[in-house]
Amino acid sequence: MLQEILRWIWDETLLNNLVAGFSTIVLLILIAVCIVVLSKGADWMIDGVVHLARRTGLPRIVIGATIISLGTTMPEAFVSVMAAWLGNPGLALGNGVGSIIADTGLIFGLTCVMTTVPVNRFILNRTGWVQVGAATLLVVISVIVLVVMPGEPILHRWVGFLFLLFLAGYMYITYVWAKQGGSMAMEGEEVDDSELTSLGKCWLMIVGGLFLVVVGARILVPSAVEIAQRIGVPEDVIAATMVAFGTSLPELMTAIAAVRKGHPEITVGNIVGADVLNCLFVIGAAAAARPLAIPPNFYSFHFPAMLIILYSFRFFIFRNRDGRFKKAQGAWLLSIYLVYLVLQYAFNIGTVE
């Protein structure tokens, strides 16, 4: 039973064949249902995080950067590992890099434009450097491989296992930082005086919400792609927009729910954590499963776009002495993402999905 469920999560062909057999009316209804499921799942997840934070004393931003980001990146890890194993390294590597670009440029950019987002300097000056450092390490290793290796550059299995080792260290040190920080680690978080929920119910809300978000996203994206194909949208436009957007849909729904419920710090934690996990977990697990070839367009286009967005985010953390991200900063990140999408389609540079 579990094996069958996992197969539905990672097997794109199975999902595409399923939705291809539905009529357009059924697909539209399915998309509407998926949106409701995504929204409800995200709401449960955010409520669970808030109550778990009160129960354990951990900052919400830390729970967002570990538990929530681990859950929202799990489907991408499955897809990437299977893609690498089945001989599609471009999909495996692109899932990680493309999601980092979408998470920070699109989702965090939109969140900053929509609401006031606090800068938790204690956490972000630590986990934020891991976020930038992991991506920079990926690019540095890729460039070294390009220079010293004859033929096509490849991320070997040792790189994957190294990233997974760093991932374990990151999860542990994040917990240690949160405990060391005390009240400083909860900077910018509003006090919640609502009735305390049991620990079991907190976990049920988080896990159940994550499950609904993941399942809803996995069904919604191929359904939307199928409708786009039926109305004549070009394949490269679909690849550069819907599929790339779909890989970050769980993070987007989490961000929207967090903003609606007045907890934008959960979004910050989720984005930073998801970026770290997309690099160390998604790409690391894929490379550990099978060596990943690095296509040329990653060096000329995808890697530079990722670093521009991440170093812009890092610069904003440094500049924001008043403890708040600015709307203009969100607009800058969002504009980079939009330019990235336009260039990708206009010049047919090649997608990262």
MOCORNOR-V358060 format. One record per helix or strand of 3 or more residues. SS is the DSSP state (hx for helix, st for strand). FROM is the first residue (numbers start at 1). LEN is the number of residues. If there is no record, write none. Layout:
BEGIN
SS;FROM;LEN
SS;FROM;LEN
END
This chain:
BEGIN
hx;2;9
hx;12;9
hx;24;33
hx;60;26
hx;89;26
hx;121;28
hx;157;30
hx;199;32
hx;235;13
hx;249;12
hx;264;26
hx;296;24
hx;327;20
END
